[in-house]
Amino acid sequence: MSFHIKFTTTITQLLVAGLVIFSSCSKLDDDLNTTSESQLSSSDIFKTPARIEGLVNGLYKTVKTNSGRVLLNSDWRGEDFINLTNNAFTGFDSWANNYSGSSADVASIWEGAYASVNNSNILIDGLDRTSGVIDDAKKNQYLGEARFLRAYNYFTLITLYARPYREDNGASKGLPLRLKPEISADGKNLARSTVAEVYASIIADLDFAETNLPLTYSTKELNTTRAHRNTAIALKTRVYLSMGKYENVVTEAVKIVPQTSAPFAATSGVNHALQADINTVFSSDYTTTESILSMPVTTADPPTTALGGSYNVNADFSLNAAGIFGSAQWGSADARRKMTRLNAGNSQNFLMKYAKPSPYLDYIPLVRYAEVLLNYAEAAARTGNTTLAAHILEAVHFRADPGYVFPSESTATPQALVETIWAERRIELLGEGFRSNDLLRNLLSIPSKSSSSFNAREVLPSDAGYIFPIPNSEILSNELL
C-alpha cells in the first residue's frame, strides 16, 4: 500500500492514542518498539492484529476527547442551567446563544468531531486494503465499530450545525459528508450534502454496525466502553426520533425493549435494564447493564473536558429554578434529587450527577437504557400506543420516585402524554447533552433565561442563531462551501 505522508502520520498518532484508553485491551506487540513511531508506514500499522486493535482503541479515544464538550454545550443552550459568569471559555456563548464562526465552542466541537470522523475513515480505508492479518469476522467487527463512531460524530454535527430534519424533511443544506480519509490538502474542498443525505449515511453506518458488531464482549467494562449490536440499535432510536420517523423508532426499540409492561429489559445481546437506584449508575458502578456506551476515565487517561468540574465545582452554571429543577414532576422524594446540591454560600443549586472530585474521573455517558425507553415512549405515544407509552414513562419515573402519582391531565391526551415524556427526559437525562436537540428536533424555540447579572434572549426557529454556524476555520479552508 502507498499512502500520502499525512495519512501515515495520522494513523501513527491514532495508534498511540489507543494505548491508554482501555486498560483491558491488548497492548501492541513488541516489534512496534523496534521502529521509530515517525517511521511507521501505513503497511506497518496494519501488519499485525495488535496494531489494528490499537487503531480501533484510538477511535474511541478521539470520540472521548470531544464528548464532554459536546454534552456540556448541548445542555447549556437550553433553559435548565443559569450562567453565573460570562467566561467565554466555560460555555457562556453557548448558554447565551450568542456565537459566531470564531467562537471557541463552535470551532472546537466541529473540529473535534471531524477529526474523529477522519480517524474512522482511516481505519475503514486501511482495513479495506488489508487481507490475511485478521479474520473476516474480526475485520467486520472493527469496521462496525468505526462506522458506528462515524455515525455518532455525524449525528452530533448534523444536530448542532444544520437545520432540523423535520423542518423540510432534510432538504436544507447539511454538512460536508466526508467518507474517505483526508490524505492531502485537496481533500478539504467538499460541498455540503443535504441534511437528508447526512442522515441517510448515519443510518447506513448504524445498519452495518448492527449486523457486524458482536452481541457481547467478555467483560462488563468492554460491554460499556465498546460498541456492540445493541449499542447500534439504541443509537438508531435516537436518530430516528430526531428525524421524526416514529414508526422506525418503535421498530428499533422493540429489538431491545420487547416487553409491553415493566420490568423492561433487553433479552438478547447485552441484557440492558434499568438499575434499582439511578445513583448507582453515576457513582459506584459505571458498568451496569443500564450503561449502553460510556467513555472510561482514569488517572492515566483523564478527561480533556471534566463534566464534574464544569457542572458542580467551578460555579459557572447552576440549576435554573424556573427550569426543570422547579418542576412538580421532579418531587422532593425523587432519588434523582440526590444528584443535586445546594451551595449555602451563594444559595444556588448545582448538578452533582458527576460528583467525583478532581481529577474528575466520572465516566462520560453517551447512550443509556433509560434514554432508549424514553425514546420508545415518545414514539409509542405519537403512533397511537398511549398505553405502552404510559407504562414506559412510569417505569422510568417510578424507579426514582415510586410514590409519585401523575396528574390525570398530564396523560389525558396523546399530546399531553408526549409533553409529560419530554419533562421526564429533562429530569432523567439532565446533564447528558440532550436538551438542545430535543428543542430543535421539535422545532421549539430556545427559551430565554436569566441570572442576576446575565440574560439570554429567546431564540426562535427562524433565527439564524437557532443552529451553530459553520466555523470560520472550515470556511477559510474549504472553498466549496
N, C-alpha and C positions, 0 to 999 in steps of 0.2 A: 504494500500500500504506500501511496505517496500523498502526503498532505502538506498544506502550507504550514510554515513555522508557527503561525499564530495558533493553529489548531493543536500542534504538538505542545506548545507551552500551556495552553488552557487545559488540556486533558491531564497534563502532569500536575497542575495545581489542583484539579478536581480529585485526582488520585490521592494526593497528600491530605486533602480535606477529609477524605473518607477514613483516614486512620484513627481519628479521635472521636467521631460522633457516637459510635456504638461500641462499648467495651466488650460486648458479647460476640461481635463479628470477627471473622477471621482476619489475622494480620497478613500483610504481604509477605511473599516468600523472600528468603534470604538473599536471592540473587539480585533483588532490587538495590540492595545496599552496595553492590559492586559497580553500579553505574551512576554517574552524576545525574541528579534529577533533571538538570537543564539539558542533558544529552539524550534523555529517553525519547525515542521516536514513537510515532503512533503505533507502529507494528510491535514495538517492545511493550507498550502499555497493554495491548490486547493479547499478549503472548501466553499468559498464564491465568488459570481460574481465579487465583487470589487477587491478581491485579484488577481483573474485571470486577470482582466483588468490591474492591476498594473504590472503583469508579461509581458503582451503584450507591455505596455508602455516602460518597461525596455529593450525590444528587440531593440526598436528604439534608446534608449539611447546608447547602445553598438555600434550600427552602426554609430551613430553620433560621438562617441569618435574617431573612426578611419577614418571617411570620409574626413575630412580636410587634413589629412596627405596623403591619397591616391590621392586626387586631385592635391595637390602640386607636389608630386614626379612624378606623371604621366606626368604632364606638363613639368617639368624641364628636363626630359630625352630628350625631343625634342629640336628643334633648335630655338624656338621663344623667349627664355629668355637667358640673359647673366648673369653669376655669377660674382659678384663684390668682393667677399671674398672667402676664402677657408674654411669656417666654416663648418665642417662635421655635426654639429648639425642643420644646416639650409639647408640641401639638396645638399651639394656640391658633395657628392659621386654619387647621382642620376644624377645630371647635367653632371658630367664628365663621367658617365657610367663606373665608376671605383670603384667597390664594391666587397665585399667578403661576405661569410656567417656570418661574425661577424659584418657587417655594421649595424649601428643603424636603418637606414630606412628600410633595408631589413628585419630585425628581427621584428621591431615594427609593420609593416603592416601585415606581416604573422600572428604574434601572436594575433593582434587585430581582424583580420578577423576570425581566427579560434575560438577565444573566443566568437565572435558574433554567429558563426555557432553553437557552443555548446549550447548557450543560446536558439537558435531556437529549437535545438533538445530536450532540456529540456522541453520546453513548449509543443512541439508536443507529446512527450512521456507522459507527465503528463496529457494532455487532453485526450489522447487515453485511459488512465487508469481511467478517471473520468466520471461519469454519473450522471445526475439529478441535477447538480448545475446550469448549463446554458442550454438553449435550443439548439437543433441541429444546427439551423441556425447561432446562435452566436458562437457556437463551431467551425463550419466550417469557419466562418469569421476569427476567431483567428488563426485557422490552416492555412488559406490562407495567413494571414499576416506573420506568422512565416516562411512559405515556400517561400514566396516572398523574405523576407530578407535573408534567407539562400541562395537563388539563387543569389541575389545581391552580397553577400560576395564571393560565389564561382566564380562568373564571375570576380570579382576583382582579385582573386587569380590566376585563370587559365590564365588570360591575362598578368599577370606580371611574374609568376613563371614557365610557361610551354611554350613549342614551339607552334607557331600559328597553329590553326586548318587547315588552307588552305595549309600548307606545305605538309602534308601527310594524309589529311582527318582525322586528330585526332589520328593517330596510335602511336604517341610518348607518352612517359611516362608523366602523368599529375600530379595529386595530391593525397594524401590520402583522400579518399572520405568518410568523417565521417557523417553518417546519424543517428547515435544513440548517446545519451548523454554519455559523459565520466563520469563514476561513480567510477572508480578505476584506479590505475596506469596501469593496464593491458590494458586498452583501448588505451594507447598511441601507441602501436605497430600495425601499419597498413601499408601495402604496397601501392604503388602508383597505382591508376587506370589510364587508358589511358586518353588522352585529350578528345577523343570522348565520353568516359563513363562519364566524368565530365560534359561535355556539355549536354549529354542526361539527366542527373539528373537535371541540371539547367532548361531545357525546361520542364521536367515533373513537377517540382515545380511551374513554371510560368503558365503552363496549368491549374494546380489545383487552383492556386491563381485566375486566370481569372474567373473560374467557380464559385468560392466561395466568393470572395470579394464583398462588396456592390458596387452598381452603384455609389452612392454618400454618403457623410456624411451630417450632419445637418448644418455645418458652413464652410466658406471659409478656415479657419485655419485648420480644420481637413481634408478637401479635399486636402490641400497642404502638410500636415505633416504625414498623414497615407495613406497606400496603399489602393487603390480601384481598380475596374476592369480595368479601362483604364491605371492605373499605370503598371499593369502586361503586358498589350498589348504593351505599349510603350517600356518596357524593352525587350520584345521579339524582337522588331525591332532591337534593339542594338545587342542582342545576335546573331540573325541570320545573321546580317551584318558582325559580326566578324567571323562567320563560312564561309562566302562566299555563303550562301544559299539565293540568292537574290529573288527568287520566293517566299520564305517564308516571307521575309521582306515585300514584296508587299501584301501578304495575310493578314498579321497582320496590316500593316499600314492602309489599306483601311477601317478597322473597325473604326478608329478614324480620318481618313482623307478621307472621302468619295467623296469629290469633285474632279473634273478634272481641275478646274481653280480657281483662287483666287476669293473671300477670302476662305481660308481653315479653317475648324473648325470641331470639333467632334460634332455629332448630337445626341449622346446618352451617358448616364453616365454624368460625369463632362464635360461641354461644353468647351473643351480646344480650345484656339485660340491664335494667336499672338496678343500682345498688340500694340497699336498705336506707343508707344515710348518704346524702349527696356530699356531705363534708368529707367523707372518706375519699371520694374521687379527687378532691383538691387538697388533700393534706397527707394522709398516711399511706395511701396506695394509689399511685398513678397508673397502675397496670391492671385495673379491674376490667371486666368484660364490658363495662359501660364506655370505656375509653377506646373508641374505634381507631383513632390515629392521633398521636401526640408526639411532639418533638421533645426528646430527652435533654435534660440539662444536668451537667455535672461540674464539679470543680475543675476538671481537666478541660471541659468544653463549656464555659459559661455563656450566658445569653449576651448577644450584642445589644438587645433592647429588653430590659428587665421589666416584665409585667408587674411584679410586686413593687419594684421601686417606683414605677410610673403611677400605679393606681393608689397605693396606700402609704407611701413613705415620703415622697418629696413634696406632698401637699399642693401639687399643681391642680389636681382635679378632685372635687368632692362630689358626692351624690346629690342630685337635684331633688329637693323636697317636692317640687312641682312635677317631677317626672315619675317614673315607675316606682321609685322609692316611697312615694307617698300614696301609692295605690291601695285601696281597700282590699284588693285581691291578694296583696302581699301582707298578710296579717302578722301580728306580733308573735304568734305561736309558730310561725313558719320557720323550719330549720334553716332555710336559706338566709334568714336574718343573722345567723351566727357568722356569716361571711361578710358582715359589715361591722364597723366600729365607730363610736362617737369620740372625736377628739375634743376633750374638755377645754383645751387651750383656745380653740377658735370656734367651738360649737358646731363643727362640720362633721358630717358622716362620710366615711370612706369605705370603699370596697376592699374586702380582705380575702377575696377568692384566691389570691396569690399571696400568701402570708409568710413565706419563708423570708428570714432576714437576709441581709447582704451576705453572700453574693447572689441571692435570689435564685435558688435552684428549683423553682417550681417548673414542672413540665408545661409546655405550651400546647393547649388543646386545639386541634384542628377539626376533628369530627368526633361527635359524641352521640351515643344511642338516644339520649333524651332529645336531641335535635331531630333525629330521624323520626321519632314518634310525633313530634310537633309538626314536622313537615307533612307527615301522613295525616295527622288530624285535620290540618287546614285543607289539604287536598280532598279528604273524605267529605268534609263539610261543604266544600264548593261543588262536589259532584253528587250531592244528594244523600250521602250516607251520614246523616247527622247523629244517629245513634252510635255508630262506631267512633265518629269524631269526638263525641262527648265522653265515651269510655276511655279513649286515649288521653284526652285532656285531663280527666280525673286521675288517671294513673300517674301522670307526671306531677300534678299538683298534690295529690294525697300522699305521695311518697314523702313530701316535705311537711305537709300540714293536713294530717288525716281527719282532723275535726272540722275542717272548713266546709261550709255549705255555699255552693254557688247560688247567687240570687236568681230567681226564676227568669227575670228579664235578660240575664246575661247569656242564656241559651235558648230563648223563646223563639227566635227565628234563625235561619241559616246565617244571615249577615251578623246578627248579634253573637252567634257562636264563633264565627270567624274572628270578630274583634276581640272576644274573650281569649281565643287562642293566641292572637297577636300579643295581648297583655301577658299571657303566660310565657311566651317567647322572651319578652323583655325581662321578666323576672328570672327565668331559668337560665337564659343564655347571656345575662348581663356580664359584660367584661370579656366576652368571647368573640367580639367583632362582627355581630350580625345587624346592628341597628341601622347602619347606613343603607345596606341593600334591602332590608325589609321595608324601609320607606320608599326607596327608589323603584323597587320591583312592583309596588302597588301604586306608583305614580302619585304618592302623597308628598305634600310639602315638608321640607325640613323645618321643624318648629323653631321659633325664636326662643332664646333663653338668656338669662342674665344673672350676674352676681352683683355684689355691692359696688364693684368697680367696672365691670365689663359687660357689654351687651353683644349678642349675636342676633342678627335680623332673621326673619323668616325667609326661607329660600323656596320659591315656587318652582314647580316642574318646568315652567317656561323660562326660568332664569338660566343664563349661561353658566352660572356658578353651581348649578344642580349637580354637575359632574366635575371631576378633576380635569384640568386642562392637560393636553399633552405637553410634557416638559420642553423647555427651550433647548435642552441638550439634544433631544431627539429631532426637533425641528431643524436645528443647525446641521445635523449630521445626515439627515435623511431627506434628500432633495425631492423625493416623490410624494412627500406629504403635502 
